[in-house]
Amino acid sequence: MEINLKQVYFPIRRKVMQELLVLKKQIIACEKCPRLRRYCQKVAEIKKREFRDWTYWGKPVPGFGDPSARFWIVGLAPAAHGANRTGRMFTGDSSGNWLYRALYQIGLSNKAASLSSDDGLKLRDVFISAAVRCAPPDNKPLPEELNRCATYLDAEFEALKNVRVILATGAIAFRAVCQMLERKNIPLGRPKPKFKHGAYYDFGSKAVLCSYHPSRQNTQTGRLTEKMWQEIFTRLGGAHLLSS
């Protein structure tokens, strides 16, 4: 009997979209970390002169992207005047400029920049989220805040069943991803993997690629250069083309 792939594929995709929608609502309503909620709301009230005409999002930021994604990009947390302002991960700041330009160049985004949550940007084969869903003071979430947010990474892991490669941007995101994989009974082997820019770890059903975070602290000091960043996405682009 011939199998109609559309009849199989689309119901599964709808199910994932429904799971992610429920999770999105849970994340937006989250009040688990009072310190982070106070900080995000304060930033949203005071604003930055550059964005004084904006109505800041000021709430926890859910992940977004392709429900059928094979690539999952995990950052540290929303930027105070980036995703905390726009309501979408890696949107409205210099880190996002680096990320979406790279995704566009390898055909995984329809736009080279992400300015607002309603700018028409769409991702193909990529989902983007973070270890922490609220902007933390000085970009330094507390261990207990990371632990509370871990349930959302776990839920995304369960929903995004097609994910093969996880790009962890920064050491904190890398640790959060590795801890998540361990909670999902994916053995990491011995010695335990360590964060290093460009490192690639294949754990069988999932693989993790490491990169420095494209923050201004890294890009303006030369710790992360355009060449280094492009090499990371060349690897992702190659994997995408091979499996398309």
C-alpha positions as CSV (number, residue, x, y, z in Angstrom):
1,M,0.0,0.0,0.0
2,E,1.3,3.4,-1.0
3,I,1.8,5.8,2.0
4,N,0.6,9.4,1.5
5,L,3.4,11.3,3.2
6,K,1.3,14.5,3.4
7,Q,-1.3,12.7,5.4
8,V,1.4,11.5,7.8
9,Y,3.5,14.7,7.9
10,F,0.9,17.4,8.4
11,P,-0.9,16.0,11.4
12,I,2.4,15.5,13.2
13,R,3.5,19.1,12.4
14,R,0.1,20.4,13.7
15,K,0.6,18.4,16.9
16,V,4.1,19.9,17.4
17,M,2.7,23.4,16.7
18,Q,0.0,22.9,19.3
19,E,2.5,21.7,21.9
20,L,4.7,24.7,21.2
21,L,1.8,27.1,21.5
22,V,0.8,25.7,24.9
23,L,4.4,26.0,26.0
24,K,4.6,29.6,24.6
25,K,1.7,30.6,26.8
26,Q,3.2,28.9,29.8
27,I,6.5,30.7,29.4
28,I,4.9,34.1,28.8
29,A,2.9,33.7,32.0
30,C,5.9,32.4,34.1
31,E,6.5,34.1,37.5
32,K,9.0,31.6,38.9
33,C,11.9,34.0,39.3
34,P,10.8,37.2,41.2
35,R,14.3,38.9,40.8
36,L,14.2,38.5,37.0
37,R,10.6,39.5,36.7
38,R,11.3,42.7,38.6
39,Y,14.3,43.5,36.5
40,C,12.5,42.9,33.2
41,Q,9.6,45.1,34.2
42,K,11.9,47.9,35.5
43,V,13.8,47.9,32.2
44,A,10.5,48.0,30.3
45,E,9.5,51.1,32.3
46,I,12.7,53.0,32.2
47,K,13.6,52.0,28.6
48,K,16.7,53.1,26.7
49,R,16.7,56.6,25.1
50,E,17.1,55.0,21.7
51,F,13.9,53.1,22.2
52,R,11.8,55.5,24.2
53,D,8.9,55.3,21.7
54,W,8.7,51.5,22.0
55,T,6.3,49.6,24.2
56,Y,8.6,47.0,25.7
57,W,7.6,43.4,25.9
58,G,8.9,43.0,29.4
59,K,7.7,39.4,29.9
60,P,9.5,36.0,29.6
61,V,10.4,35.3,26.0
62,P,9.3,32.0,24.4
63,G,11.3,30.2,21.7
64,F,10.3,30.4,18.1
65,G,11.0,28.9,14.6
66,D,10.2,25.9,12.5
67,P,8.3,23.1,14.4
68,S,10.0,20.6,12.1
69,A,13.5,22.1,12.8
70,R,16.6,19.9,12.6
71,F,18.7,22.7,14.1
72,W,18.1,24.2,17.5
73,I,20.0,27.3,18.5
74,V,20.2,27.9,22.3
75,G,21.4,31.3,23.6
76,L,21.9,32.5,27.2
77,A,18.9,34.8,27.8
78,P,17.0,37.7,26.2
79,A,18.9,41.0,26.0
80,A,17.5,43.7,28.2
81,H,16.9,46.1,25.3
82,G,16.7,43.3,22.7
83,A,14.3,40.4,23.1
84,N,13.0,41.9,26.4
85,R,11.9,44.9,24.2
86,T,10.7,43.0,21.1
87,G,9.4,39.8,22.6
88,R,11.4,37.6,20.2
89,M,14.7,35.8,20.8
90,F,17.8,37.4,19.3
91,T,15.7,40.3,17.9
92,G,16.5,44.0,18.1
93,D,20.1,43.9,19.2
94,S,23.6,43.4,17.7
95,S,23.7,39.7,18.6
96,G,20.6,39.2,16.5
97,N,22.2,41.1,13.6
98,W,25.0,38.5,13.6
99,L,22.7,35.5,13.9
100,Y,20.1,36.3,11.3
101,R,22.6,37.5,8.8
102,A,24.4,34.1,9.1
103,L,21.1,32.2,8.9
104,Y,20.0,34.1,5.8
105,Q,23.3,33.4,4.1
106,I,22.8,29.7,4.4
107,G,19.2,29.7,3.4
108,L,17.6,29.1,6.8
109,S,15.9,32.5,7.2
110,N,14.0,34.7,4.7
111,K,15.5,37.9,6.1
112,A,19.0,39.0,7.0
113,A,17.9,41.0,10.0
114,S,15.3,40.7,12.8
115,L,14.0,44.0,14.0
116,S,10.7,43.3,15.6
117,S,8.3,40.3,16.3
118,D,6.0,41.4,13.4
119,D,8.6,42.0,10.7
120,G,7.7,39.0,8.6
121,L,10.8,37.0,9.4
122,K,10.4,33.2,9.0
123,L,12.9,30.4,9.8
124,R,13.3,27.2,7.9
125,D,14.7,24.1,9.7
126,V,15.7,26.2,12.7
127,F,14.2,26.8,16.2
128,I,15.7,29.4,18.5
129,S,15.4,29.6,22.3
130,A,17.5,30.2,25.4
131,A,18.6,28.7,28.7
132,V,16.8,31.5,30.6
133,R,13.7,33.2,29.3
134,C,13.9,36.5,31.2
135,A,16.7,39.1,30.8
136,P,19.0,38.8,33.8
137,P,20.9,41.7,35.4
138,D,24.4,42.0,33.9
139,N,23.6,38.9,31.8
140,K,24.2,36.7,34.8
141,P,21.3,34.4,35.8
142,L,21.6,32.7,39.2
143,P,22.0,28.9,39.3
144,E,18.5,28.5,40.8
145,E,17.1,30.7,37.9
146,L,18.7,28.4,35.3
147,N,17.3,25.4,37.1
148,R,13.8,26.8,37.1
149,C,13.9,27.6,33.4
150,A,15.3,24.1,32.6
151,T,11.8,22.7,32.4
152,Y,11.1,24.8,29.3
153,L,14.2,23.5,27.5
154,D,13.1,20.0,28.4
155,A,9.6,20.7,27.0
156,E,11.1,22.0,23.8
157,F,13.3,18.9,23.5
158,E,10.2,16.7,23.7
159,A,8.3,18.8,21.1
160,L,11.1,19.3,18.6
161,K,11.5,15.6,17.7
162,N,13.4,16.3,14.4
163,V,16.3,18.2,16.0
164,R,19.6,16.7,15.1
165,V,22.1,19.5,15.9
166,I,22.0,21.9,18.8
167,L,24.1,25.0,18.5
168,A,25.0,26.3,22.0
169,T,26.1,29.9,22.0
170,G,28.2,30.5,25.0
171,A,29.4,28.4,28.0
172,I,26.2,28.8,30.1
173,A,24.0,27.7,27.2
174,F,26.3,24.8,26.6
175,R,26.1,23.6,30.2
176,A,22.3,24.0,30.1
177,V,22.1,21.9,26.9
178,C,24.3,19.2,28.3
179,Q,22.3,19.0,31.5
180,M,19.1,18.7,29.5
181,L,20.5,15.9,27.4
182,E,21.5,14.0,30.6
183,R,18.0,14.5,32.0
184,K,16.7,12.9,28.8
185,N,19.0,9.9,29.3
186,I,21.4,10.7,26.5
187,P,24.8,9.7,27.7
188,L,27.5,12.3,27.2
189,G,30.4,9.9,27.7
190,R,33.7,10.3,29.7
191,P,35.4,12.6,30.1
192,K,32.5,15.0,30.0
193,P,32.4,17.4,27.1
194,K,33.8,20.9,27.6
195,F,32.9,24.1,26.0
196,K,35.2,25.4,23.3
197,H,34.4,27.5,20.3
198,G,34.0,25.2,17.3
199,A,33.8,22.0,19.4
200,Y,31.4,19.4,18.0
201,Y,30.1,16.5,20.1
202,D,28.0,13.7,18.6
203,F,25.9,11.9,21.1
204,G,24.2,9.6,18.7
205,S,20.6,10.9,18.3
206,K,21.7,14.4,19.1
207,A,24.9,16.5,18.4
208,V,26.0,19.7,20.0
209,L,28.0,22.4,18.2
210,C,29.7,25.1,20.4
211,S,30.2,28.8,19.6
212,Y,31.1,31.9,21.5
213,H,28.0,34.0,21.9
214,P,27.8,36.9,19.3
215,S,27.5,39.5,22.1
216,R,29.2,42.9,21.7
217,Q,31.5,41.8,24.5
218,N,32.8,39.1,22.2
219,T,32.5,40.6,18.7
220,Q,33.9,44.1,19.5
221,T,36.9,42.6,21.4
222,G,37.8,40.2,18.6
223,R,37.1,37.1,20.7
224,L,34.5,36.2,18.1
225,T,35.4,37.3,14.6
226,E,33.1,37.2,11.5
227,K,35.3,34.5,10.0
228,M,34.9,32.3,13.2
229,W,31.2,32.9,13.2
230,Q,30.8,32.1,9.5
231,E,32.7,28.8,9.9
232,I,30.1,27.7,12.5
233,F,27.3,28.4,10.1
234,T,29.1,26.9,7.1
235,R,29.0,23.6,9.1
236,L,25.3,24.0,9.8
237,G,24.6,25.0,6.1
238,G,26.5,21.9,4.9
239,A,24.4,19.7,7.2
240,H,21.2,21.3,5.9
241,L,22.1,20.8,2.3
242,L,23.1,17.2,2.8
243,S,19.9,16.3,4.5
244,S,17.5,18.4,2.3
